[in-house]
Amino acid sequence: MTRATDPAAGTVLPLRRPPVRQATVVGSDQAHTFDVFVATIGAWWPLQPFSAGGKRVREVIFEQRLGGRVYETWDDGSTVDWGTVLAWEPPRRFAMTWLVTGTATEVELTFTALGPALTRVAVEHRGWDALTDAELSADCALPGGYTGGAFTRGWATILSRFQAAIASTQPPADPSQKREYL
């Protein structure tokens, strides 16, 4: 069980609404894996059903910087925000607000090198205590909301699509073409 510490009382309390955690391992180095996730999110993200616009979505933009927006653009030019980048540490991790839940939650992705061409990609979707009981049980892209396990199933599906995207990409053969992160 996930727990939180109450600093005032010095006790450990069970979290009422623990984070959703999912992970996958992909056959790609850490930098390439991170880059594919953020730079090509619109190509591999399952827009049906995991977007606000569905078939109207023309592209998904991930502004790769602290404070950057993550949003979808529709065929009519309108945009819908998914969130704002809260932490930006390429190629190790990023965190962002997640506005798709009605009340903002937070999503963090970590990219851990397990070998020269092996990376663990983990997502933690947290902040569920900010949502009302109605928001927690409301259908999202999948039926059942947080309380019905929809977010657990959803992140598993998204990571599976990402794993397939990584399998279909190859990092640049020329080391000078690899992206450098500061």
C-alpha positions in Angstrom: 0.0 0.0 0.0 1.3 3.5 -0.8 1.7 5.7 2.2 2.2 9.3 3.0 3.9 10.9 6.1 2.0 13.4 8.2 4.9 15.6 9.3 2.9 17.3 12.1 2.0 14.0 13.7 5.1 12.0 12.6 2.9 9.2 11.5 2.6 7.3 8.2 -0.9 7.3 6.7 -2.2 5.3 3.8 -2.9 7.3 0.7 -6.6 7.5 0.0 -6.1 7.6 -3.7 -2.7 6.2 -4.7 -0.9 7.1 -7.9 -1.3 5.1 -11.1 2.0 3.5 -12.0 2.9 1.7 -15.2 6.2 0.8 -16.8 7.7 -0.9 -19.9 11.1 -1.8 -21.2 12.1 -0.8 -24.7 15.1 -1.8 -26.9 16.6 1.7 -27.3 19.1 3.9 -25.6 17.9 6.4 -23.0 18.4 9.6 -25.1 16.7 8.1 -28.2 13.8 6.8 -26.1 13.2 10.1 -24.4 13.5 11.9 -27.8 11.0 9.6 -29.5 8.5 10.1 -26.6 8.5 13.9 -26.6 9.4 14.8 -30.2 7.1 12.3 -32.0 4.3 12.0 -29.5 1.7 13.0 -32.2 2.8 10.1 -34.4 2.5 7.2 -31.9 0.1 8.5 -29.2 -3.3 6.6 -29.6 -5.5 9.7 -30.3 -8.5 7.3 -30.5 -9.6 7.4 -27.6 -6.8 9.3 -25.7 -7.4 12.9 -27.0 -10.1 15.5 -26.7 -10.6 15.9 -30.4 -10.3 12.3 -31.6 -10.4 12.3 -35.4 -10.2 16.1 -35.5 -6.7 16.1 -34.0 -4.2 17.3 -36.6 -1.1 17.2 -34.4 0.1 17.0 -30.8 2.7 19.5 -29.7 5.1 19.0 -26.8 7.0 22.2 -26.1 10.3 20.7 -24.9 11.2 23.1 -22.0 10.2 23.9 -18.4 6.9 25.7 -18.6 6.2 24.4 -22.1 2.7 23.4 -23.1 1.6 20.0 -24.3 -1.5 20.3 -26.4 -3.4 19.1 -29.4 -4.3 21.1 -32.5 -7.5 20.3 -34.3 -8.1 20.5 -38.1 -10.0 23.8 -37.6 -6.9 25.3 -35.8 -8.3 25.3 -32.3 -6.1 23.9 -29.5 -6.8 21.9 -26.3 -4.2 21.8 -23.6 -3.1 18.5 -22.1 -0.8 20.2 -19.6 2.2 22.3 -18.7 5.8 20.9 -18.3 6.7 21.1 -14.5 10.1 19.3 -14.7 12.4 19.0 -17.6 15.5 16.8 -17.2 16.2 15.2 -20.6 16.9 12.4 -21.2 16.0 11.2 -17.6 12.6 12.6 -16.9 9.9 15.1 -17.3 6.7 15.9 -15.3 3.7 17.8 -16.4 0.2 18.8 -15.2 -2.5 16.7 -16.7 -5.6 18.7 -17.5 -7.6 15.9 -19.1 -9.0 14.9 -15.8 -11.0 18.1 -15.2 -9.2 19.0 -12.1 -5.4 19.0 -12.7 -3.4 16.0 -11.8 0.3 15.3 -12.5 2.1 12.9 -14.8 5.8 12.1 -14.4 7.7 9.9 -16.9 11.2 8.6 -16.1 13.6 7.0 -18.6 16.2 4.8 -16.9 19.0 3.3 -18.9 19.3 -0.5 -18.2 22.0 -1.0 -20.8 23.4 0.5 -24.0 20.2 -0.2 -25.9 17.7 -0.9 -23.2 15.6 1.7 -21.3 12.9 1.4 -18.7 10.1 3.9 -19.2 7.9 4.4 -16.2 4.9 6.7 -15.7 3.4 7.8 -12.4 0.1 9.6 -12.6 -0.6 11.2 -9.3 -2.7 13.9 -7.5 -5.9 12.0 -7.4 -6.8 13.5 -4.0 -7.5 16.8 -5.7 -10.5 15.2 -7.6 -14.0 14.9 -6.3 -15.6 11.5 -6.0 -17.7 12.3 -9.0 -14.6 13.2 -11.1 -12.9 10.0 -9.9 -15.7 7.8 -11.1 -16.5 9.7 -14.3 -15.7 8.1 -17.6 -12.6 9.4 -19.3 -11.2 8.0 -22.6 -12.1 4.6 -21.2 -15.2 3.8 -19.0 -14.8 3.7 -15.2 -12.6 6.6 -14.4 -9.9 6.4 -11.8 -12.0 4.3 -9.4 -12.9 1.8 -12.2 -9.2 1.3 -13.3 -9.6 3.2 -16.5 -6.3 5.2 -16.0 -4.4 2.0 -15.2 -5.7 0.4 -18.4 -5.1 3.6 -20.3 -1.5 4.1 -19.4 -0.8 0.4 -20.1 -2.3 0.9 -23.6 -0.3 4.1 -24.2 3.0 2.6 -23.1 2.3 -0.4 -25.4 1.9 1.9 -28.3 5.0 3.7 -27.4 6.9 0.4 -27.2 5.7 -0.4 -30.7 6.9 3.0 -31.9 10.3 2.5 -30.4 10.6 -0.9 -32.1 9.9 0.7 -35.5 12.5 3.5 -35.1 16.2 3.4 -35.2 18.5 5.9 -33.6 20.8 7.8 -36.0 23.8 5.7 -37.1 26.0 8.8 -37.2 26.8 9.9 -33.7 26.9 13.5 -34.8 23.2 13.3 -35.5 22.3 12.3 -31.9 20.6 15.0 -29.9 22.6 16.5 -27.1 20.9 17.5 -23.8 22.4 20.1 -21.5 
